[in-house]
Amino acid sequence: MKKKEPLVGRVTVYRTLTRLVEAGMVEELSLTKGVATYEHVFGHCHHDHLICVRCGAVKELCSDRLEKMKREEAEANGYEVVSHSLKIYGLCPKCGGRRPKSKSRKED
């Protein structure tokens, strides 16, 4: 931001981010301990995240099958879902995780 608009201060940026979160246009994600990341949600479908514990890589995870399972589990426990977030921590393929399996069937 400093390069594009040098007169905009850090406080202004964080104040704006807070207001965008309150307005439901941006979501604050704590993907790594002590570090906040922001992601736009306005006009963006829900997704979860795969996070590498070694290099910090983040991959968006979209799965209708997973969404259905989470909804069913909440309902089975008597919950009405208001919102949810799922973060899966592990090692990405570059850091020693396994190669992604080829999808033999289309995900729901």
N, C-alpha and C positions, 0 to 999 in steps of 0.2 A: 504494500500500500504506500509505503514511504516514497517509492520511486515514481508512482503515478500521481499521488496527491501528497506532497511533503508537508502540507499544513494540517492534515488530518492526524490527530493524536491517537495514541493507544487507547485512552479512556473512551474516546468517541467510538472507536471500533467495537470495544467490548460492550458499551452501553447499547449500541445498535444491535449487536448480536443477541443481547438479553431481550430486547424488544421483539426481535424477529422470532425468538423461541416462544415468548409469551403469545405472539400472534398466531403461532402454529405454522409458520412458514419455514422454520429451520428447526432441526433437532440437534440437541447437544449429545454427543456420544463420548463416553469415557472409555476409549478403546485400550488405552494404556494407563497404568496407575499414575495419577497426577497430571495427565495431559488431556485436555478437552479438544475434541474435534467437532466441527459443525458440518451438517449436511442438509441440503435443501430438501424439504418434503412437499412443498407446494407443487402440485402437478406431477408428483413422483410417486409411483406405487410403492407399497410397503415391501421392505426386504430386510434380511438379517445379515450378519457379517461373519466371515471366517477370518481369524486374525492370527498371524504368525508370531509366536512368542520369541523368535530369534531375531528376525529382521524387521518386524512390525508391518509387513505387507498386509493389506486389507482387501478382501474380495467380497463383493456383494453376493448374497445367496438368496435367490428367488425360487420358491418352490410352492406350488399350489398344494401339493401333497403334504408338505410340512405345515403349511398354514391350516389346513383342514385338521390335521392331527392335534395341533396346539389348541384350536377352537374346541374340538371334541373333548380333550382332556380338561379344559377349563369348565366346560358344561357338565362333565361327569362329576366334577368336584363342587358343583353348585355355583360357579362363578359366572358373572356376566362380564365379558371382556370389555375393558375400556381402552386399553392399549397394551402393547407388549413389545419386548425387545429380546432378541436372542443373539448371543455372541458365542462363537465356538473358537476356542483357543487351541492351537496346535502348531505343527511345523509345516510350512509350505513346501512344495516339491523342490524348490531351490535350496532349502535349508535342511534337507534330509527326510522330508516327508515322502509319502508315496506319490507316484504319478497318478493323476486323476484317471479313474476308470472310465472307459468309453461307455457312453449311454446306449445300451442296446434297445431300450424302449423309451419312448418319449415320456418326460416327466409331466404329471398332471398339471 
